[in-house]
Amino acid sequence: MYAIVRAGGRQEKVEVGDVLVVDRVAGEPGSSLELPAVLVVDGTSVTSDKAALGKVKVTAEIVDHRRGPKIDILKYKNKTGYRRRQGHRSELTAVKVTNIAAGK
């Protein structure tokens, strides 16, 4: 059984036990959160109906908070003396999927 969930502005395929890295989520490591399901596949049955997906609960546990790789942004224009330097690091959270409960 696996599910496609909406997490961090993207859609991710998850199974029980998977660890995925999403945009920063409020909460302490060890606390749980619920991810909204977009699609659930259980053997041969595929569920994509909005009413049925409202009963599906995909729970995950926050493993830790981390930061992404540093991105260097450089802007330069020839012959004018224009130079700008900027950096960026994304705030990320690692979550572990603990349960996919398809409510009937």
Secondary structure by P-SEA (a helix, b strand, c coil): cbbbbbcccbbbbbcccbbbbcccccccccbbbbbbbcbbbccccccccaaaaaabbbbbbbcccccccbbbbbbbbccccbbbbbbbbbbbbbbbbccccccc
